[in-house]
Amino acid sequence: MLMTNPWLASGEWLKGALHVHTTNSDGKLSPQEVVDTYRQAGYDFVVLTDHGRVTPPDTVDGQGMVVLGGAEVGIGRTQHGGTYHLVAVGLKDQLPEGLSQATLGEAVALLRAQGALVYLAHPYWSLLTLEDLLAADFDGLEVFNAGCEYETRHGDAVQHVDWMMARDRMPRLIAVDDSHFGFWDACGGWTMVKAADRTPEAILEALRAGFSYASAGPIFEDLELCEDGLVVRSSPVRAVTMIRPGAGQGWTTDSTYTTRPRDTTTTEAVAPVPMGTPFRIEVIDAQGRKAWMNPMVLRGEQ
């Protein structure tokens, strides 16, 4: 059985920005200007995640776009003496009381009690260790942070994902901008969500279920288990890779499978079925842009 296959779920794919900042913290655009920017860029939803405060979604006009509340909060101390940055998605009006005095685990619990999903922000930029990644039960992490990548080349955190998978953790992956608009740091990373409808509740439920994937360019079109193996279909790409963490073989065991164009718009690749072993799939297009599926495990009969 294929675990958490969003292509088998009902609903529609929605494109979302899950980590953005406005003038309510250290962003350069007002909340309305941020929403307008993403709406004009073709996004379906945006989460306002100002530092240390919630920008209520009902203070802006989405004009057909879904707007969710959230926040980025700094908690505790990492192994290297930094602060854990948590992106809480789904907050409505204010941060929970007692957050500033909470331990990392307590902070995650307090935010979840307010209905939020809690993601670990920019793990490479924050120089997080494996111990940091395992320090709490996060809902997922930013596999790609475009703002960090543009600014310091520390936005791609696939190695951190593989460390977690090697310890039998299966984080949900999001790609984000972390946009502040001090320079053009928008529309470089996004999360696609298979939601039952265009409401905040449906988007949050889909994220909780893992009906999503992260992208900085390519589109995943289908994932199918068949007699030939695991079939991956996407927009045109030059490589489809299955990654299974394996000690003694570098940080990961990588297998890149031959791609074949089904037509001018779709690339297809077939990979062997890795029963019982955690794996993830990523693709890379001709421009070097990637997309990442959530880690998964195949169990039971094929």
Helices and strands as residue ranges (DSSP letters): G 6-8, E 12-20, H 31-40, E 45-48, G 57-59, E 66-75, E 84-89, G 99-101, H 104-113, E 117-120, H 130-133, E 140-145, H 146-152, H 158-166, E 172-176, E 190-195, H 200-209, E 212-215, E 220-226, E 229-234, E 239-245, E 252-257, E 260-261, E 267-271, E 280-284, E 290-293
